[in-house]
């Protein structure tokens, strides 16, 4: 999907900006950074990448971050991706998120080589995570980027995507009800299949971003509906 088609889709996203901003008003999560020496590294490190228009911090998906941190038997540190998360211009915001998250993964892997990484993203944040892991592919939404280096990708133990605009129907790692591709569905050149065992991607029928539907309420409801099963998946992947 290129050119005018993507411009129209981005315009559609922009038209919903005020509504999304109103729907995703949550208290910002104060998550720590990556300054701990290797000897004091947590067993698990969660990076949350927030949705469009949310205030800096983890945003709505922070509730899942906190629930995993509380439930795990292991030490769990957390941080949020610092990026614009704006709807207009959307492409440059995604590109900035890709650069920021790639830097976070690289820094944490260097400082804490034995730490298991968990990535969680909502809406645009899910788009960012997917592009970091698998590359952007041939599309005109954002500046093209390559997939994450395999040695860094191996550090990623679990991935939660909610309301991903790049959702592709029929994948083994899909966990919602949608059978429709998202606004910017991934092509084969940016597929997440190589990470299938590590990912759960939540998208329900009618979602206006991940399923090209008309329901903003559906798009905003994933943490309420799926946090329990998402937490269970992450705990299983990290070993409790």
VODO-967193 format. One record per residue (C-alpha): y, x, z; residue in three letters. Coordinates in steps of 0.2 Angstrom, whole numbers, plus 5000, padded with zeros to 4 digits. Example, Ala and Ser with C-alpha at 12.3 -4.5 7.8 and 13.67 -1.06 7.14 Angstrom:
2
497850625039ALA499550685036SER
This chain:
240
500050005000UNK501650094994UNK503450064989UNK504149884989UNK502549824997UNK502749935013UNK504649895013UNK504249715014UNK503049735028UNK504249845038UNK505549715035UNK504349585043UNK504049695058UNK505949715060UNK506249535059UNK505149515075UNK505949655084UNK506949545096UNK505449435100UNK504349585103UNK505749665114UNK505749505124UNK503949495126UNK503549665131UNK504749685146UNK503749775159UNK504249895172UNK504250075165UNK502750175172UNK503250345180UNK501850455174UNK501750645177UNK501850785165UNK500750935161UNK501451065172UNK499851095183UNK499051265183UNK497251265175UNK496451285193UNK497251115198UNK496951015182UNK496250845183UNK494550805177UNK495250665166UNK497050655158UNK497650495150UNK499050495138UNK499850315135UNK500850285119UNK501950135121UNK502249985109UNK503849955098UNK505449915107UNK504749955125UNK505750065137UNK505150245139UNK503550265149UNK501850195146UNK502450015143UNK501249865143UNK499649975141UNK500150055157UNK499249925167UNK497549985159UNK498050165163UNK498350125181UNK496650025182UNK495650165175UNK496550285187UNK496150175202UNK494350145197UNK493750315192UNK492750425204UNK493650575196UNK495350645197UNK496450565184UNK498150625178UNK499250535166UNK500750545155UNK501750445142UNK502150495124UNK504050525123UNK504550455106UNK505750325099UNK504550175097UNK505850085087UNK505549955073UNK506950005062UNK506750135055UNK504850115058UNK504150255048UNK505250395056UNK504750325073UNK502950335069UNK503150515063UNK504050565078UNK502650485089UNK501350585079UNK502250745082UNK502550715100UNK500750655104UNK500050805094UNK501050915105UNK500450835121UNK498650855116UNK498851035111UNK499751075127UNK498550995138UNK497051065129UNK497851245131UNK498251215150UNK496751125155UNK495251165143UNK493951075153UNK494950915155UNK494350755146UNK495750675136UNK495950485135UNK497150405122UNK497850235124UNK499050145113UNK499849975110UNK500449915093UNK501550055086UNK500750165099UNK499050125092UNK499650165074UNK500250335081UNK498650375089UNK497650335074UNK498750445063UNK498550585075UNK496750575075UNK496350545057UNK497950585047UNK499050465039UNK498250465022UNK499050415006UNK500350285012UNK502250275012UNK502550205030UNK502850375038UNK502950565033UNK501150615029UNK500150715041UNK498450795042UNK497150745055UNK497050825072UNK496250995072UNK494350975075UNK494351085091UNK495750975098UNK494950815093UNK493350865102UNK494350865118UNK494650675116UNK493350575125UNK493950395124UNK495250295114UNK495950125116UNK496950045103UNK497749865105UNK498649775091UNK498549915079UNK499549885063UNK498249995054UNK496749895059UNK495349885047UNK494149745048UNK492249765049UNK492249935059UNK490949965072UNK492250005085UNK493249845083UNK493149745099UNK494249585095UNK494049435084UNK495049475069UNK494149495052UNK495749525043UNK496549695039UNK498249745047UNK499949765039UNK499649945035UNK497749955035UNK496950125034UNK496150185018UNK494650295017UNK495650445017UNK496250415035UNK494750325042UNK494350335060UNK492450325058UNK492150495064UNK492850445081UNK491850275081UNK490850315097UNK492450355106UNK493550205101UNK493850025105UNK495049935094UNK495649765100UNK496349645087UNK496249455087UNK496349325074UNK498149275071UNK499049425077UNK500549455066UNK500349645065UNK498549695066UNK497849535057UNK499349485046UNK499449315055UNK500849225063UNK500549235082UNK501649355092UNK500849285108UNK499149345102UNK499949515099UNK500649525116UNK499049465125UNK497849605124UNK498049685141UNK497749515150UNK496249475139UNK495349645137UNK495849765151UNK494249735161UNK493149775146UNK494249915140UNK494249995158UNK492349975158UNK492250065141UNK493350215146UNK492450235163UNK490750245153UNK491450375141UNK492250485155UNK490750475166UNK491450355180UNK
